[in-house]
Amino acid sequence: MSEFRIHHDVNELLSLLRVHGGEGAEVYIELLQKNRTPYVTTNVSAHSAKVKIAEFSRTPEDFLKKYDELKSKNTRHLDSLVYLLSKLTEDKETLHYLQQNAKERAELAANAATSSSSTNFSIPSSTSKMSLQELEELRKQLGSVTASSSAQQPLELTRKILRDKQNKKNSGQPIPVFPSWVYERPALIGDFLIGTSLSTDTTVPIGTLPLASQESMIVEDLLYVLIGVDGRYITAQALVGRQNRAFSLDPNLDLSIKELVTRILPVAASYSAVTRFIEEKSSFEYGQVNHALAAAMRTLIKEYMILITQLEHLQRQGLLSLQKLWFYIQPTMRTLEILASLATSVDKGECMGGSTLSLLHDKTFNYTGDSQAQELCLYLTKAASVPYFEILEKWIYRGIINDPYSEFMVEEHELQKEKIQEDYNDKYWDQRYTVVQQQIPSFLQKMADKILSTGKYLNVVRECGRDVTCPVAKEVIYTLKERAYVEQIEKAYNYASKVLLDFLMEEKELVAHLRSIKHYFLMDQGDFFVHFMDLTEEELKKPVDDIITTRLEALLELALRMSTANTDPFKDDLKIDLMPHDLITQLLRVLAIETKQEKAIISAEPTELTLSGLEAFSFDYIVKWPLSLIINRKALTRYQMLFRHMFYCKHVERQLCNVWISNKTAKQFSLHSAKWFAGAFTLRQRMLNFVQNIQYYMMFEVMEPTWHILEKNLKLRFTQSMKLDNEMERLTLEHGTMLGPPTEEERAEEAAKKKLTNKLLAEHADSLHLTSGFEATINKFDSNFSTHLLDLLDKLSVYSTNDCEHSMLNIIYRLDFNGFYTERLEHMSAERSRRAPPLLPRLAVPAQ
């Protein structure tokens, strides 16, 4: 999670909790940054947290019931959430905010409920008597509401919803389905047929039979019931929702026999649950993982059926008593109990794909110490994970997703890579392939990001027309030892990284493109910008609506050809971009992305002020696939904002230099005029010193060192043979044009013009002093400049005391090199200390 996203989420949370005052979100962001290591819950800590919340709760039974329900569904991160809630119970201040917020939300919900009726039937007033007809009608309405809320969604409808969803994802390749007769013939299912009696024999009242005959009849019945067929004296009851199967016993059965029968019947109930699960999850709509799990369970059920067949053989020979049946069924009872528990958990959690594997893995891990149960779960998990790992192998070894049932942790979205240049939000890279949290198996959770990146890297190379296959590819097999997965995924990740980086560096010349961007957006091609600003000075003074873009493009090409930029092989990718907003507005629009203010700022009407060409001017850069994944619109926008700021600073510097050139004529003025011109000269020099030092700081103390770090990291990550080319030659022209030195006649003509101009300027300067209040204007400029400069230095001195990425002390010393502003800054600091209010108490943040 990026720092911007953390900042955004913390602000949203504080807004929801209506927390105001204090030091804002920065305090909590710092705490979150320091505590980003995930908390690993254990069974002991989870139990302690559960007990603490139950003791704190007003209705502990409801909490424990809900916890058990969520636990049975294998809800992801349940124990971590419970641990966090237990910590909140210890924080009184945070609890106060949460309770206040909950109360306000409850009041809003109550008001909304009273303003609009949500029921379809009316209850008569308590003051009036209800007739029998009204009472019966109300009973029917209440019954229909209760039935509709508690009724389970039919399996046919569930399959149809899943099938429609999968067909929509796999357009042109419909999902296979079983023929309708598979579902229309209930006798094909190995479970009980309720309400259908297949036996035509006359049932003898069992109470009239002797004890030995009762036992014999019950053993025969049990052998039928254990394979999903009703007996004469033992019958299955109809299912209600997802409850376990219950059975009815003949009430006249001997109590001693009934006691032993009730111990055996849970095996039949487990068999019924497993059989229903196998028949339901064998459908294609429930995905390949559930299908594989059902197939593995079917294999175990076949072994169980073999046992029942052997017992039937003994029963026909008269060698099977009820006690022997209980003895023989013991080993199978535990197996069917585990299978039924797994089937019920998958059903309740509506698990598919990765979520099914998470449940199986957690069950396998929790059975540590019970070797039989763990071995059984390990067998099932291995079988169910085969189709999932086949998808995983294609993704991390070849960069291909083949997931027709939406079971894999990585989901593919249809996005066009050609729109990367237009999208600021990195939609292609971030949203073309995304992680589906509920489909991440818990044993792959730590490696999820690397799995996503590995396939992405290979996919980029594939989309450039190169077929890639990892040479260290190896079959992934489920095991309780996570190290095996880590090693295989690490190898695949390292190969994918190397392939992509070599491809970008060698074939697509990434470093050369980055250097080209640095030349133009970070203004390190001095001679190019001198030529370009000379050529476009008059054009950029116009309002932006009056500027002819094609003329600017032509002047840009001319400047590129006349400077050392002509050696840049990617110079033709540089384009002119006249922005519709000034720099500050552009910055605000970027900061408002994915915030509440985004719609308001985007829909705001443009300012009435007309932008000049200088205020709207920026460069743009054409980046082709796949470099556009790295040099994307977000990165280019940042470069553009840096460039616009620096370009305008350079323009101001040029204007001040032009003023200095024109000020040389003041030497010819009279003494009283030169006296008040000294203030203007001093102000101009102070402004020039400020602009030049600000530019120096930005270019040589911020951007240039950072750029060297970038190049150093590129060299370490990509290749050791990369050589940095930092020497740039600068061509100097004798006269500033390509026409060569001036002739004698041109020199004489130019000298005459200068003499006449100086005379006119001297006369105009004297009259200006007497009539226009020029000295007052200069004093006003001086006052405004000094005020803003002092305010800037004061802010810099405050920020420099914090942990800034770049120390700001250097720029303070450069701007105040002779201590001219020191005394005034110390006075401002003292005033600020006296006005500082006392700190408000901080809102406690739960420990991670």
C-alpha positions in Angstrom: 0.0 0.0 0.0 1.4 3.4 -1.0 1.9 6.2 1.4 -0.7 8.3 -0.5 -3.2 5.5 -0.1 -2.5 5.2 3.7 -2.9 8.9 4.0 -6.2 8.8 2.1 -7.6 5.9 4.1 -6.6 7.5 7.5 -8.3 10.8 6.5 -11.4 8.9 5.5 -11.5 7.0 8.8 -11.0 10.2 10.8 -13.8 11.8 8.8 -16.2 8.8 9.4 -15.4 8.9 13.2 -15.8 12.7 13.2 -12.4 13.2 14.8 -11.3 16.8 14.7 -8.4 18.7 16.2 -5.1 17.3 17.3 -2.3 16.9 14.9 -4.3 15.4 12.1 -3.6 12.2 10.1 0.2 12.5 10.2 0.5 11.0 13.7 -1.5 7.9 12.8 0.2 7.5 9.4 3.6 7.5 11.2 2.4 4.8 13.6 1.0 2.7 10.7 4.3 3.0 8.7 6.2 1.7 11.8 3.8 -1.2 12.4 3.2 -2.6 9.0 4.4 -6.1 9.9 1.3 -8.3 10.0 0.3 -9.7 13.4 0.4 -13.5 13.4 -2.3 -14.9 15.6 -2.0 -18.2 17.3 -4.7 -20.4 18.7 -3.9 -19.2 22.2 -4.0 -15.5 21.4 -7.2 -15.9 19.3 -8.9 -17.8 22.2 -7.8 -15.1 24.7 -9.1 -12.4 22.4 -12.4 -14.2 21.9 -12.8 -14.6 25.7 -12.0 -10.9 26.3 -14.6 -9.7 23.8 -17.2 -12.1 25.2 -16.6 -10.7 28.7 -16.9 -7.2 27.4 -20.0 -7.8 25.3 -23.5 -7.3 26.6 -24.7 -10.4 24.7 -21.8 -12.9 24.9 -23.9 -15.8 23.7 -24.7 -14.0 20.5 -21.1 -13.1 19.9 -19.8 -16.6 20.5 -22.5 -18.0 18.2 -21.6 -15.6 15.5 -17.9 -16.4 15.9 -18.5 -20.1 15.6 -20.6 -19.5 12.5 -17.9 -17.5 10.8 -15.3 -20.0 11.9 -17.2 -22.8 10.3 -17.2 -20.8 7.1 -13.5 -20.4 7.3 -13.8 -16.6 7.1 -10.5 -15.0 6.1 -8.5 -13.0 8.8 -11.2 -13.7 11.4 -8.8 -14.3 14.3 -6.8 -11.2 13.4 -9.9 -9.1 13.4 -11.0 -10.5 16.7 -7.6 -9.7 18.2 -7.9 -6.1 16.9 -11.4 -5.8 18.5 -10.1 -7.1 21.8 -7.4 -4.4 21.7 -10.2 -1.8 21.1 -12.0 -2.9 24.2 -8.9 -1.7 26.2 -8.9 1.8 24.6 -11.5 3.9 26.3 -11.0 7.0 24.1 -11.4 5.1 20.8 -14.4 3.2 22.2 -16.0 6.6 23.0 -15.6 7.7 19.4 -16.9 4.4 18.0 -19.9 4.4 20.4 -20.8 8.0 19.5 -20.5 7.3 15.8 -22.6 4.2 16.1 -25.3 6.1 18.0 -25.4 8.8 15.4 -25.7 6.2 12.6 -28.4 4.4 14.4 -30.4 7.6 14.7 -30.0 8.3 11.0 -31.1 4.8 10.2 -34.1 5.1 12.5 -35.1 8.4 10.9 -34.8 6.9 7.4 -36.9 3.9 8.5 -39.8 6.1 9.9 -39.8 8.2 6.7 -40.4 5.3 4.3 -42.3 2.2 4.9 -40.5 -1.0 4.0 -43.3 -3.6 4.8 -45.9 -4.8 2.4 -48.6 -5.5 5.0 -50.2 -3.5 7.8 -50.8 -4.4 11.4 -54.1 -3.2 12.8 -54.0 -0.8 15.7 -53.8 -2.2 19.1 -56.9 -0.3 20.2 -59.1 -2.1 17.7 -60.2 -5.7 17.8 -59.2 -8.1 15.1 -61.7 -10.4 13.4 -60.9 -14.1 12.8 -60.5 -13.4 9.1 -58.0 -10.6 9.7 -56.1 -12.7 12.1 -55.9 -15.6 9.6 -54.8 -13.2 6.8 -52.1 -11.7 9.0 -50.9 -15.2 9.9 -50.6 -16.1 6.3 -48.6 -12.9 5.5 -46.2 -13.5 8.4 -45.8 -17.1 7.4 -45.0 -16.2 3.8 -42.4 -13.6 4.9 -40.8 -16.1 7.3 -40.7 -18.8 4.7 -39.2 -16.5 2.0 -36.5 -15.3 4.4 -35.5 -18.8 5.6 -35.9 -20.7 2.4 -32.7 -22.0 0.9 -31.9 -20.9 -2.6 -32.7 -23.8 -5.0 -29.6 -25.6 -6.4 -30.9 -25.1 -9.9 -31.0 -21.4 -9.5 -27.5 -21.4 -7.9 -26.1 -23.4 -10.8 -27.7 -21.0 -13.3 -26.3 -17.9 -11.6 -22.8 -19.5 -11.6 -23.1 -20.6 -15.2 -24.3 -17.2 -16.4 -21.4 -15.5 -14.6 -18.8 -18.0 -16.1 -20.3 -17.7 -19.6 -20.1 -14.0 -19.4 -16.4 -14.1 -18.5 -15.7 -16.8 -21.2 -17.6 -15.3 -24.1 -17.4 -17.5 -27.2 -16.3 -20.5 -25.1 -19.4 -21.7 -23.1 -18.9 -23.8 -20.0 -19.9 -27.5 -20.4 -22.9 -28.6 -18.4 -24.4 -32.0 -17.5 -27.6 -33.0 -19.4 -30.9 -32.1 -17.6 -31.8 -35.7 -16.9 -28.9 -35.9 -14.5 -30.8 -33.6 -12.2 -34.3 -34.7 -13.0 -33.8 -38.4 -12.0 -33.4 -38.4 -8.2 -32.8 -42.1 -8.1 -29.3 -41.5 -9.6 -28.3 -39.7 -6.5 -26.9 -41.9 -3.7 -28.9 -40.1 -1.0 -32.2 -40.8 0.6 -35.4 -40.4 -1.4 -37.9 -38.7 1.0 -41.5 -39.6 0.4 -40.9 -42.5 -1.9 -41.2 -46.0 -0.7 -39.4 -48.5 -2.9 -40.3 -51.5 -0.7 -43.5 -53.5 -1.3 -43.0 -55.8 1.7 -45.5 -55.9 4.5 -43.8 -54.4 7.6 -44.3 -56.6 10.7 -44.6 -54.5 13.9 -41.2 -54.8 15.4 -42.4 -54.7 19.0 -44.1 -58.1 18.5 -40.9 -59.8 17.6 -38.4 -61.4 20.0 -35.2 -59.5 20.8 -33.0 -61.7 18.5 -35.4 -61.1 15.6 -35.5 -57.3 16.3 -31.7 -57.2 16.2 -31.6 -59.1 12.9 -34.2 -56.8 11.3 -32.4 -53.7 12.6 -29.0 -54.9 11.3 -30.6 -55.3 7.9 -32.2 -51.9 8.1 -28.9 -50.3 9.2 -27.0 -51.8 6.2 -29.6 -50.1 3.9 -29.5 -46.8 5.8 -25.7 -46.7 5.8 -25.8 -46.5 2.0 -28.6 -43.9 1.7 -31.7 -46.1 1.5 -34.6 -46.1 4.0 -35.3 -49.2 6.0 -38.5 -50.6 7.3 -38.0 -49.4 10.9 -35.4 -46.6 10.3 -36.3 -43.8 8.0 -34.6 -40.5 7.1 -36.3 -37.2 7.8 -36.6 -34.4 5.3 -33.8 -31.9 5.3 -34.3 -28.3 6.5 -31.8 -25.9 5.0 -28.2 -27.1 5.6 -28.9 -29.1 8.7 -27.5 -32.6 9.2 -29.7 -35.6 8.3 -31.9 -36.8 11.1 -33.6 -40.2 11.4 -36.8 -41.7 12.8 -36.8 -45.0 14.7 -39.7 -47.2 15.3 -40.9 -46.3 18.8 -41.6 -49.9 19.7 -37.9 -50.9 19.3 -36.3 -52.4 22.3 -34.4 -49.7 24.3 -31.1 -51.7 24.4 -31.1 -52.0 20.6 -32.2 -48.4 20.2 -29.2 -47.1 22.2 -26.7 -48.9 20.0 -28.5 -47.8 16.8 -28.4 -44.2 17.8 -24.6 -44.5 18.0 -24.4 -45.9 14.5 -26.8 -43.5 12.8 -24.3 -40.6 12.8 -22.3 -42.6 10.2 -25.4 -42.6 8.0 -25.9 -38.9 8.5 -22.2 -38.2 7.6 -22.6 -40.4 4.5 -25.7 -38.5 3.5 -23.9 -35.2 3.8 -20.9 -36.4 1.8 -23.0 -37.9 -0.9 -25.0 -34.7 -1.4 -21.8 -32.8 -1.5 -20.3 -35.1 -4.1 -23.3 -34.9 -6.3 -23.6 -31.1 -6.1 -20.0 -30.2 -6.5 -19.4 -32.6 -9.3 -21.2 -30.1 -11.5 -19.0 -28.0 -13.7 -20.4 -24.7 -12.4 -18.7 -25.1 -9.0 -15.2 -25.1 -10.5 -12.4 -27.5 -11.0 -11.1 -27.4 -7.4 -14.5 -28.5 -5.9 -14.9 -31.0 -8.7 -11.5 -32.5 -7.8 -12.4 -32.6 -4.1 -15.7 -34.3 -4.9 -13.8 -36.9 -7.0 -11.4 -37.6 -4.2 -14.3 -38.0 -1.7 -16.0 -40.3 -4.2 -12.9 -42.5 -4.1 -13.1 -42.8 -0.3 -16.8 -43.4 -0.5 -16.2 -46.3 -2.8 -14.0 -47.9 -0.2 -16.7 -47.4 2.3 -19.2 -49.0 0.0 -16.9 -52.0 -0.3 -16.9 -52.3 3.5 -20.7 -52.2 3.5 -20.9 -54.9 0.8 -18.6 -57.1 2.9 -20.9 -56.6 5.9 -23.9 -57.5 3.9 -22.2 -60.7 2.9 -21.7 -61.5 6.6 -25.3 -60.6 7.4 -26.6 -63.0 4.8 -24.6 -65.7 6.4 -26.0 -64.8 9.8 -22.6 -63.9 11.1 -23.3 -60.2 11.7 -24.7 -59.0 15.0 -25.5 -55.4 16.0 -22.4 -55.4 18.2 -20.2 -56.7 15.4 -21.6 -54.0 13.1 -20.7 -51.4 15.6 -17.2 -52.8 15.9 -16.6 -53.0 12.1 -17.9 -49.6 11.5 -15.6 -47.9 14.0 -12.7 -47.1 11.7 -15.0 -45.6 9.0 -16.9 -43.5 11.5 -14.0 -41.1 12.0 -13.3 -40.8 8.3 -16.9 -40.0 7.3 -17.2 -37.6 10.2 -14.2 -35.6 8.8 -15.5 -35.8 5.3 -18.9 -34.5 6.4 -17.3 -31.7 8.4 -15.3 -30.6 5.4 -18.3 -30.8 3.1 -20.5 -28.8 5.5 -17.8 -26.1 5.9 -17.3 -25.7 2.1 -21.1 -25.5 1.7 -21.6 -22.9 4.4 -18.7 -20.8 3.2 -19.8 -21.1 -0.4 -16.1 -21.8 -1.2 -14.6 -22.2 -4.6 -11.1 -22.4 -5.9 -8.6 -20.8 -3.6 -11.0 -20.4 -0.7 -11.7 -24.2 -0.8 -7.9 -24.8 -0.6 -7.6 -22.4 2.3 -10.2 -24.3 4.2 -8.7 -27.6 3.5 -5.2 -26.4 4.4 -6.3 -24.9 7.7 -8.2 -28.1 8.6 -5.1 -30.2 7.7 -2.9 -27.9 9.8 -5.3 -28.0 12.8 -5.3 -31.8 12.8 -1.6 -31.8 13.9 -1.3 -34.6 16.5 -4.1 -36.6 14.9 -2.1 -38.5 12.3 -5.1 -40.3 10.8 -7.2 -37.2 10.4 -4.2 -35.2 9.1 -3.3 -37.8 6.5 -6.9 -37.9 5.3 -7.1 -34.1 4.9 -3.6 -34.0 3.3 -4.9 -36.5 0.7 -7.9 -34.4 -0.1 -6.0 -31.2 -0.2 -3.4 -32.6 -2.6 -6.2 -33.9 -4.9 -8.1 -30.7 -4.8 -5.1 -28.5 -5.4 -4.1 -30.2 -8.7 -6.2 -28.0 -11.0 -5.4 -24.9 -9.1 -1.7 -25.5 -9.3 -2.0 -26.2 -13.0 -3.4 -22.7 -13.4 -0.6 -21.4 -11.1 2.1 -23.1 -13.2 0.9 -21.6 -16.4 0.8 -18.2 -14.8 4.2 -18.1 -13.1 6.0 -20.1 -15.9 4.5 -18.6 -19.0 2.4 -15.6 -18.0 -0.9 -17.2 -19.2 -4.2 -17.3 -17.3 -6.6 -20.2 -18.1 -9.2 -19.8 -15.4 -12.7 -20.4 -16.8 -14.4 -20.8 -13.4 -12.8 -17.7 -11.7 -11.0 -19.9 -9.1 -7.5 -18.4 -9.3 -6.0 -15.7 -7.2 -5.2 -13.5 -10.2 -8.1 -12.1 -12.2 -7.8 -10.8 -15.8 -9.7 -7.6 -17.0 -10.1 -6.4 -20.5 -8.1 -3.2 -20.8 -6.5 -1.6 -23.9 -2.8 -1.0 -23.5 -3.0 1.8 -26.1 -4.8 4.0 -23.5 -1.9 4.0 -21.1 -0.8 7.4 -22.4 -4.2 8.9 -21.5 -4.8 7.3 -18.1 -3.2 9.0 -15.1 -4.1 6.2 -12.6 -1.9 3.4 -14.0 -5.1 1.5 -14.8 -3.5 -0.9 -17.2 -0.7 -2.1 -14.9 -2.7 -2.0 -11.7 -6.1 -3.2 -13.1 -5.3 -5.5 -16.1 -4.4 -8.2 -13.6 -5.5 -8.0 -10.0 -5.4 -10.2 -6.9 -8.7 -11.6 -5.7 -8.2 -11.9 -1.9 -10.7 -14.6 -1.2 -9.1 -16.8 -3.8 -5.7 -16.7 -2.3 -4.9 -20.0 -0.6 -3.8 -19.3 3.0 -0.5 -21.2 2.3 0.3 -18.8 -0.6 -0.8 -15.6 1.1 2.8 -14.4 1.8 3.8 -15.0 -1.9 0.6 -13.5 -3.5 2.3 -10.3 -4.6 5.3 -12.1 -6.1 2.9 -14.5 -7.9 1.0 -11.6 -9.4 4.2 -9.8 -10.5 5.8 -12.9 -11.9 2.9 -13.5 -14.3 2.7 -9.8 -15.2 6.3 -9.6 -16.2 6.1 -12.7 -18.5 2.8 -11.4 -19.9 4.3 -8.1 -20.9 7.1 -9.9 -22.9 4.5 -12.2 -24.4 2.4 -9.3 -25.6 5.5 -8.0 -27.4 5.5 -11.1 -29.6 8.0 -13.2 -27.7 7.2 -16.6 -26.3 8.7 -17.2 -22.9 8.9 -20.4 -20.8 10.7 -20.6 -17.5 13.6 -23.0 -17.8 13.4 -23.8 -14.1 9.8 -24.8 -14.3 8.8 -27.6 -11.9 5.5 -29.2 -11.0 4.0 -27.6 -7.9 2.7 -30.1 -5.4 0.8 -29.4 -2.2 2.8 -29.9 1.0 2.6 -28.6 4.6 6.2 -27.3 4.1 5.8 -23.7 2.8 9.5 -23.5 1.9 8.8 -25.7 -1.1 6.4 -23.1 -2.6 8.7 -20.2 -1.7 11.7 -21.7 -3.5 9.8 -22.5 -6.7 8.0 -19.1 -6.8 11.2 -17.3 -6.0 13.0 -19.0 -9.0 10.1 -18.2 -11.3 10.0 -14.6 -10.1 13.8 -14.1 -10.6 13.6 -15.5 -14.1 10.6 -13.3 -15.0 12.3 -10.2 -13.6 15.5 -10.9 -15.6 13.6 -11.6 -18.8 11.5 -8.4 -18.6 14.4 -6.2 -17.5 16.8 -7.5 -20.1 14.0 -7.0 -22.7 13.4 -3.4 -21.6 17.1 -2.5 -21.2 18.5 -4.1 -24.3 15.7 -4.1 -26.9 13.6 -1.2 -25.8 16.5 1.0 -24.5 14.9 2.1 -21.3 17.9 4.0 -19.9 18.3 6.0 -23.1 14.6 7.0 -23.0 15.0 8.1 -19.3 18.0 10.2 -20.2 16.1 11.8 -23.0 13.3 12.7 -20.6 15.9 14.1 -18.2 17.4 16.3 -21.0 14.1 18.1 -21.6 11.9 17.8 -18.5 14.6 18.4 -16.0 16.3 21.1 -18.3 19.8 19.7 -18.3 20.3 20.7 -22.0 21.3 24.3 -21.4 22.0 25.3 -25.0 18.8 23.7 -26.3 16.7 25.8 -23.9 18.6 29.0 -24.7 17.8 28.5 -28.4 14.2 27.4 -27.7 13.4 30.3 -25.4 14.9 32.8 -27.8 12.9 31.4 -30.7 9.6 31.1 -28.9 9.7 34.2 -26.7 7.3 36.3 -28.7 5.0 33.4 -29.4 4.7 32.4 -25.7 3.8 36.0 -24.6 0.4 35.6 -26.4 -2.7 34.3 -24.8 -2.9 30.6 -25.0 -5.9 30.7 -27.4 -4.0 32.8 -29.9 -1.0 30.5 -30.0 -0.6 28.4 -33.1 0.6 25.0 -31.9 2.0 24.0 -35.3 4.3 27.1 -35.2 5.5 26.1 -31.7 6.2 22.6 -33.0 8.2 23.9 -35.9 10.2 26.2 -33.6 10.8 23.2 -31.2 12.2 21.1 -34.1 14.4 24.0 -35.1 15.8 24.4 -31.6 16.4 20.6 -31.4 18.3 20.6 -34.7 20.4 23.7 -33.7 21.6 22.3 -30.3 23.3 19.3 -28.9 19.9 17.7 -28.5 20.3 16.9 -32.2 22.3 13.8 -31.1 19.4 12.5 -29.1 17.9 9.5 -31.0 14.5 10.0 -29.3 14.2 13.8 -29.9 11.3 13.2 -32.2 9.2 11.8 -29.3 9.2 15.3 -27.7 6.0 17.2 -28.3 4.4 20.5 -27.3 1.5 20.5 -24.8 -0.5 23.6 -24.0 -2.2 22.7 -20.7 -5.8 24.0 -20.0 -4.9 24.8 -16.4 -2.1 26.6 -14.6 0.4 24.6 -12.5 -1.3 25.1 -9.2 -4.7 23.9 -10.6 -3.0 20.9 -12.2 -1.4 20.0 -8.9 -4.7 20.3 -7.0 -6.5 18.1 -9.6 -3.8 15.4 -9.2 -4.0 15.5 -5.4 -7.8 15.2 -5.5 -7.7 11.9 -7.4 -9.7 9.1 -5.6 -10.8 11.6 -2.9 -14.1 13.2 -2.0 -13.0 16.4 -3.6 -12.3 14.8 -7.0 -15.7 15.4 -8.6 -16.0 18.9 -7.3 -12.6 20.0 -8.6 -13.0 18.3 -12.0 -16.5 19.7 -12.5 -15.4 23.2 -11.3 -15.7 25.9 -14.0 -12.4 27.1 -15.4 -10.9 30.3 -14.1 -11.9 33.5 -15.9 -8.2 34.6 -16.2 -6.7 33.9 -19.6 -3.5 31.9 -19.4 -0.5 33.1 -21.3 1.5 30.8 -23.4 4.2 30.7 -20.7 1.7 29.7 -18.0 0.2 26.9 -20.1 3.3 25.7 -21.8 4.7 22.2 -21.1 6.4 19.4 -22.9 4.9 16.0 -23.6 6.6 12.7 -24.5 5.5 9.9 -26.7 6.2 6.5 -25.0 5.4 3.3 -26.8 4.5 -0.1 -25.3 5.9 -1.7 -23.2 8.0 1.3 -21.9 4.6 3.0 -21.3 4.2 0.7 -18.3 7.1 2.4 -16.6 7.1 5.8 -18.2 3.3 6.1 -17.8 1.0 9.0 -17.6 1.4 9.3 -13.9 5.2 9.6 -14.2 5.0 12.0 -17.1 2.6 14.2 -15.2 5.1 14.5 -12.4 7.8 15.4 -14.8 5.5 17.9 -16.5 4.8 19.7 -13.2 8.5 19.8 -12.3 9.2 21.2 -15.8 6.5 23.8 -15.7 7.8 25.2 -12.4 11.4 25.2 -13.5 10.6 26.6 -17.0 8.8 29.6 -15.5 11.7 30.1 -13.0 14.0 30.2 -16.0 11.7 32.7 -17.8 11.8 35.0 -14.7 15.6 34.7 -14.6 15.8 35.8 -18.3 13.5 38.7 -17.6 15.7 39.9 -14.7 18.8 39.5 -16.8 17.1 41.6 -19.5 16.4 44.3 -16.9 20.1 44.2 -15.9 21.1 44.8 -19.5 18.7 47.7 -19.8 19.9 49.1 -16.5 23.4 49.7 -18.0 22.0 52.7 -19.7 21.4 54.3 -16.3 25.1 55.3 -16.2 24.2 58.1 -18.6 21.4 59.5 -16.4 21.8 62.7 -14.3 22.9 62.4 -10.7 19.5 62.9 -9.1 17.9 60.2 -11.4 20.7 57.7 -10.7 20.2 58.2 -7.0 16.7 56.8 -6.9 17.5 54.2 -9.5 19.9 52.5 -7.0 16.9 51.1 -5.1 15.6 49.5 -8.3 19.0 48.0 -9.1 19.3 46.6 -5.6 15.8 45.0 -5.7 16.6 43.5 -9.1 19.8 42.0 -7.8 18.1 40.5 -4.8 15.4 39.0 -7.0 18.0 37.6 -9.4 20.0 36.1 -6.5 16.8 34.5 -5.2 15.8 32.9 -8.5 19.2 31.7 -9.4 19.8 30.1 -6.0 16.3 28.5 -6.0 17.1 27.0 -9.4 20.5 25.8 -8.3 19.0 24.1 -5.2 16.3 22.3 -7.2 18.6 21.2 -10.0 21.9 20.4 -8.2 20.9 19.6 -4.6 17.5 17.8 -5.2 17.1 16.5 -8.7 20.6 15.7 -9.8 21.6 13.6 -6.7 18.2 11.8 -6.9 18.8 11.1 -10.6 22.3 9.7 -9.8 20.6 7.4 -7.2 18.2 6.3 -9.9 20.9 5.5 -12.4 22.9 3.7 -9.7 19.9 1.5 -8.9 19.3 0.9 -12.5 22.9 -0.3 -12.9 22.6 -2.6 -9.9 19.2 -4.1 -11.0 19.6 -4.4 -14.7 23.2 -4.8 -15.8 26.7 -4.2 -14.7 27.9 -3.2 -18.1 25.8 0.0 -18.2 28.0 3.1 -18.5 26.7 6.5 -17.5 27.2 9.3 -20.0 27.4 12.5 -18.0 29.6 14.6 -20.2 27.5 16.9 -22.4 29.2 19.3 -24.9 27.8 22.8 -25.3 28.1 24.6 -28.6 28.5 28.3 -28.4 27.7 30.6 -31.3 29.7 33.8 -31.8 26.7 36.1 -32.5 23.7 34.0 -31.2 22.5 33.3 -34.7 23.6 31.2 -37.6 24.4 34.2 -39.8 28.0 34.6 -38.7 29.7 37.8 -37.2 28.2 41.2 -38.0 29.7 43.5 -40.7 31.3 46.9 -40.0 28.2 48.6 -41.5 25.9 46.6 -39.2 28.1 47.5 -36.2 27.9 51.2 -37.0 24.2 51.1 -37.5 23.7 49.3 -34.2 25.9 51.8 -32.3 23.8 54.7 -33.6 20.6 53.0 -32.6 22.0 52.4 -29.1 23.1 56.0 -28.7 19.6 57.3 -29.7 17.9 54.8 -27.4 20.0 55.7 -24.4 19.2 59.4 -24.9 15.5 58.8 -25.1 15.6 56.5 -22.0 17.5 59.1 -20.0 14.9 61.8 -20.8 12.0 59.4 -20.1 13.6 58.3 -16.7 13.7 61.9 -15.5 10.1 62.6 -16.4 9.0 59.3 -15.0 10.5 60.2 -11.6 8.7 63.5 -11.5 5.3 62.4 -12.8 4.6 58.7 -12.1 5.9 58.0 -8.6 8.4 55.5 -9.8 10.2 55.4 -6.5 7.0 54.5 -4.6 6.4 51.7 -7.1 9.9 50.3 -6.5 9.4 50.6 -2.7 6.1 48.6 -3.0 7.8 45.9 -5.0 10.6 45.8 -2.5 8.2 45.5 0.4 6.1 42.7 -1.2 9.2 40.7 -2.2 10.8 41.0 1.2 7.6 39.9 2.9 7.2 36.8 0.7 10.9 35.9 1.0 10.8 36.2 4.7 7.7 34.0 4.9 9.4 31.4 2.7 12.6 31.4 4.8 10.5 31.1 7.9 8.6 28.0 6.5 11.9 26.5 5.3 13.4 26.9 8.8 10.4 25.0 10.2 10.5 22.2 7.7 14.2 21.8 7.9 13.9 20.7 11.5 11.7 17.7 10.5 12.9 14.5 8.9 12.8 15.8 5.3 14.2 13.7 2.4 16.3 16.7 1.4 17.7 19.0 4.0 16.5 22.6 3.4 19.3 24.2 5.5 21.5 24.6 2.4 18.9 26.8 0.6 18.4 28.9 3.7 22.1 29.6 4.0 22.3 30.4 0.3 19.4 32.8 0.4 20.6 34.4 3.6 24.3 34.1 2.9 25.3 37.3 4.8 22.8 37.1 7.7 20.7 40.0 6.3 17.4 38.2 7.2 18.6 36.4 10.3 17.4 38.9 12.9 13.9 39.2 11.4 13.6 35.4 11.1 14.5 35.0 14.8 11.9 37.6 15.7 9.2 35.7 13.7 10.2 32.4 15.4 9.8 34.0 18.8 6.4 35.4 17.9 5.3 31.9 16.6 6.4 30.3 19.8 4.3 32.7 21.9 1.2 32.2 19.8 1.4 28.4 19.7 -1.7 26.8 21.4 -1.3 23.8 23.8 -1.3 20.4 22.1 -4.6 18.5 22.0 -4.7 14.9 23.3 -4.0 12.3 20.6 -6.5 9.6 19.6 -5.0 6.3 20.6 -4.2 3.8 17.8 -4.6 0.1 18.6 -1.4 -1.9 18.5 -0.7 -3.9 15.4 
